[in-house]
């Protein structure tokens, strides 16, 4: 299985700002090792009828992301951290 490149929108990066730098690093590392390896797994759920738009909670952060299978990219578009 191929590994997906994970990228973050500006809105997603802004959503991570309440976290400490260490927690952001841990979150992104976990996203890489989970969603980056299997974007359709790890407790993620489909949003509406679009299989490639997904929601997940990773280390206490709620994210929405889009999967682009043809180019192996996961785009995190929103993150809500507290």
Beta strands, then each sheet from edge to edge (+ up, - down):
strand 1: 5-8
strand 2: 45-47
strand 3: 50-58
strand 4: 61-68
strand 5: 73-80
sheet 1: 1+ 5+ 4- 3+ 2-
end
